[in-house]
Amino acid sequence: MAMGINGIITVPGDKSISHRSIIFGAMSNGVTTVNNFLNSADCQTTIKAFQAMGVKIEKHENQVVIHGNGHLSKPINTLNMGNSGTTTRLIMGLLSSQPFKANLVGDESLSRRPMSRVAEPLRLMNADIQTSETGTLPVDVNGKQLNGINYELPIPSAQVKSAIILAALNAKNKTTIIEPTLSRDHTERMLKLFSPKSIQKIDNSIIITPHCDIKAQTLIVPGDISSAAFWMVAATIIPNSNLIIKSVGLNPTRMGLVKVMQRMGANIQIINFKDTVEPTADLVVKSAQLNPISLNKEEVPALIDEAPLLALLAARADGISELHYLKELRFKESDRIKTVVEEFKKLGINIKELDDGFLIHGNRNWQLQNSHLDSHNDHRIAMTLKIASQLFNSDIFIENADCVDISYPNFFQDLKSLRS
Ligand code: S3P
């Protein structure tokens, strides 16, 4: 019988929260210490951008110390956003009100991703932002005095919401953001901690009061649920598994995969729950046979980064899953609808591309068609394919698999230790 995934694992710090800790640390006055910071390529991009704007940031192994002095300086060179959509979009909001001009560029993948979704609401605040003709990087931001706005988010995007919040903190008057569908709320929680008077939440509205004090903090970043998700799925679909994942961030706006997996019949227990600013718990996951699934629109933002894994679960379940409302996947590090379909077919999975998702005929009898897979330089695709390849006895090669550095540099070492 196949060897399962067994043992105890601690996943690295949350990427979204690590980015935000640098931003708020840099905006505050004083020394912010961030423990369990995610030391990955994307988070390094954020650190470097703020260092280039005159903020002293010290890096220790898993700890970052930010010496905020309440202001940013004009960067001498173009700011390179690498592969990081979160850095780019949040920084666009922050730069909109600074007394200088800055230019942003990124790698090939990031340069294909839409930036108008951020530029447009910021322009309503009087921001001066130039994107390329297609609404992508390179982007020039010429800082201006901003006005507060009342804005209803047309898409549930935490990056757009956060860019507006960061801009609003320096505007002339209050801003109200209406969020018809909830997206991850790490910016709001962290702002409440650094500057309680700045933010108020009433139902689905976020009200930002500008020019309040932002005070340095000491933080512990919880384990990234989007990284834990690879082990949750591995332990579920690989027979004879029994895994404990320690100290995972269980913010309700990130729990979509856990909920959908439980609906599919997965065996996931939540223990040692701690209700802090960002709640955490340990997860106990055992192998299980799964039922097919459908999604409702409202639950998608809470699992958007886990959608490739959800497709993998559906491919292993007994029956047909039609997954809709996933159009946003087309705007991630790769077009994840296309890349998942292309690569899953090589594994013998019966999957069809839909405009906004996947049609999957799940079963457990996959016949390998091609053992040369491609990550398409997308970290989450690389890791999803690596988990899927655990279900075969043959060697499977993944092109450009080292892109896992973007969010989970030790992914392959962790897999090895769980498999030994
Ligand atoms: C993120 C928000 C999400 C998510 C991304 C990280 C964030 O993107 O997919 O990986 O940290 O705010 P959108 O805001 O585009 O939905």
Residues whose N, C-alpha, C, O or C-beta is under 5 A from the ligand:
A	BS01	S3P	S16 T86 P156 S157 A158 Q159 V160 I304 D305
